[in-house]
Amino acid sequence: MIMANNKNYVQGTAAYKLPNKVEISENKLLKQNKVRRPKPKEKKFLSIVIAVSILSIFTLARYANILKLNAEIRSIKKEIKMLQDENENINVQIAGLNKIREVDKLAVEKYGMIIPHPSDVKYVDVKPLDLEANDEKEEKVGLGYLFKLLGLIY
């Protein structure tokens, strides 16, 4: 029986053809250099693992950001509470200083002011501002032409 297509048999005999050492080393190199391609199930599993990993990383990043923002909110709330307490203390101090007796005492002690005697008080008659403005307008109308003329000359 002659098998011309099969390379393991020698033509015309039933004996196996022994490979040369060169052929053996070439076969080993081909097997070593051959890239193993993943099967479809392995590809699907690998893509699921990568997708879950990416989603996990994004989720962890968001939680880290939320924790950071919560810490900032807590610190701002502490600062607001501290400023409100300080504001309340200042309002108490202002209320204490607004008493008329305290103002009089402070004026006398710190600034050397005295309460005037009624005979030393002088009253001045003050016109309302709108009446005073009308009087000045009447005076300026007559002089206005003169000032315009002098303004053109100079």
C-alpha positions as CSV (number, residue, x, y, z in Angstrom):
1,M,0.0,0.0,0.0
2,I,1.5,3.3,-1.1
3,M,0.6,6.5,0.7
4,A,2.1,9.4,-1.1
5,N,0.3,12.1,0.9
6,N,1.3,11.0,4.4
7,K,4.8,12.2,5.4
8,N,5.3,9.7,8.1
9,Y,5.6,6.7,5.7
10,V,8.3,6.1,3.2
11,Q,6.9,5.4,-0.3
12,G,6.4,1.8,-0.9
13,T,6.9,0.5,2.6
14,A,5.0,0.2,5.8
15,A,7.9,1.6,7.9
16,Y,7.8,4.9,9.6
17,K,10.0,7.6,8.3
18,L,12.2,8.9,11.1
19,P,12.4,12.7,11.4
20,N,15.7,14.4,11.2
21,K,17.1,16.4,14.1
22,V,16.5,19.6,12.2
23,E,12.8,18.8,11.7
24,I,12.4,18.0,15.4
25,S,14.0,21.4,16.4
26,E,11.8,23.2,13.8
27,N,8.7,21.6,15.2
28,K,9.6,22.6,18.8
29,L,10.3,26.2,17.6
30,L,6.9,26.3,15.8
31,K,5.1,25.1,18.9
32,Q,6.9,27.6,21.1
33,N,6.3,30.5,18.8
34,K,2.7,29.6,18.2
35,V,0.4,32.1,19.9
36,R,-2.3,30.5,21.9
37,R,-5.6,32.1,21.2
38,P,-8.2,32.1,23.9
39,K,-11.4,30.2,23.4
40,P,-14.7,32.0,23.2
41,K,-15.7,31.1,26.7
42,E,-12.4,32.4,28.0
43,K,-12.9,35.7,26.1
44,K,-16.3,36.1,27.6
45,F,-15.1,35.4,31.1
46,L,-12.2,37.8,30.7
47,S,-14.4,40.6,29.3
48,I,-16.8,40.2,32.3
49,V,-13.9,40.3,34.8
50,I,-12.5,43.5,33.1
51,A,-15.9,45.2,33.0
52,V,-16.6,44.3,36.7
53,S,-13.1,45.6,37.6
54,I,-13.6,48.9,35.8
55,L,-17.1,49.4,37.4
56,S,-15.6,48.6,40.8
57,I,-12.8,51.2,40.3
58,F,-15.3,53.9,39.3
59,T,-17.6,53.0,42.3
60,L,-14.7,53.2,44.7
61,A,-13.5,56.5,43.3
62,R,-17.0,58.0,43.7
63,Y,-17.2,56.8,47.3
64,A,-13.8,58.3,48.0
65,N,-15.0,61.6,46.6
66,I,-18.2,61.4,48.7
67,L,-16.2,60.8,51.8
68,K,-13.9,63.7,51.0
69,L,-16.9,66.0,50.5
70,N,-18.5,64.8,53.7
71,A,-15.4,65.7,55.6
72,E,-15.4,69.2,54.1
73,I,-19.0,69.6,55.0
74,R,-18.3,68.6,58.6
75,S,-15.4,71.1,58.9
76,I,-17.5,73.9,57.4
77,K,-20.4,73.1,59.8
78,K,-17.9,73.3,62.7
79,E,-16.6,76.7,61.4
80,I,-20.2,78.0,61.0
81,K,-21.1,76.9,64.6
82,M,-17.9,78.6,65.9
83,L,-18.7,81.8,64.1
84,Q,-22.3,81.8,65.3
85,D,-21.1,81.4,68.9
86,E,-18.6,84.3,68.4
87,N,-21.4,86.4,66.8
88,E,-23.7,85.7,69.8
89,N,-20.9,86.8,72.2
90,I,-20.4,90.0,70.3
91,N,-24.1,90.7,70.3
92,V,-24.1,90.3,74.1
93,Q,-21.2,92.7,74.4
94,I,-23.0,95.2,72.1
95,A,-26.2,94.9,74.1
96,G,-24.2,95.7,77.3
97,L,-22.5,98.7,75.7
98,N,-25.8,100.2,74.2
99,K,-27.2,101.0,77.6
100,I,-27.3,104.8,78.0
101,R,-25.7,104.7,81.4
102,E,-22.8,102.8,80.0
103,V,-22.4,105.3,77.1
104,D,-22.5,108.2,79.5
105,K,-20.0,106.6,81.8
106,L,-17.7,105.8,78.9
107,A,-18.0,109.3,77.6
108,V,-17.1,110.9,80.9
109,E,-14.3,108.4,81.9
110,K,-12.6,107.8,78.6
111,Y,-13.1,111.0,76.6
112,G,-13.5,113.5,79.5
113,M,-16.9,114.8,78.3
114,I,-19.3,116.5,80.7
115,I,-23.0,117.1,80.7
116,P,-23.6,120.8,79.6
117,H,-25.4,123.2,81.9
118,P,-28.8,124.3,80.4
119,S,-27.5,127.9,80.1
120,D,-24.6,126.8,77.9
121,V,-26.9,125.1,75.4
122,K,-27.6,127.2,72.2
123,Y,-30.4,126.3,69.8
124,V,-30.0,127.0,66.1
125,D,-32.9,127.3,63.7
126,V,-32.1,125.0,60.7
127,K,-34.1,125.3,57.5
128,P,-35.0,122.0,55.7
129,L,-32.6,121.1,52.9
130,D,-35.2,121.4,50.2
131,L,-36.0,125.1,51.1
132,E,-32.3,126.0,51.2
133,A,-31.8,124.4,47.8
134,N,-34.6,126.4,46.2
135,D,-33.1,129.7,47.6
136,E,-29.7,128.8,46.1
137,K,-31.3,128.0,42.7
138,E,-32.9,131.4,42.5
139,E,-29.6,133.2,43.2
140,K,-27.7,131.1,40.7
141,V,-30.3,131.7,37.9
142,G,-29.4,135.4,37.8
143,L,-25.7,134.8,38.1
144,G,-25.8,131.7,35.8
145,Y,-25.8,133.7,32.6
146,L,-22.9,135.8,33.9
147,F,-20.9,132.8,34.8
148,K,-21.6,131.2,31.4
149,L,-20.4,134.3,29.6
150,L,-17.3,134.5,31.8
151,G,-16.7,130.7,31.2
152,L,-16.7,131.3,27.4
153,I,-14.3,134.1,27.7
154,Y,-11.8,132.2,29.9
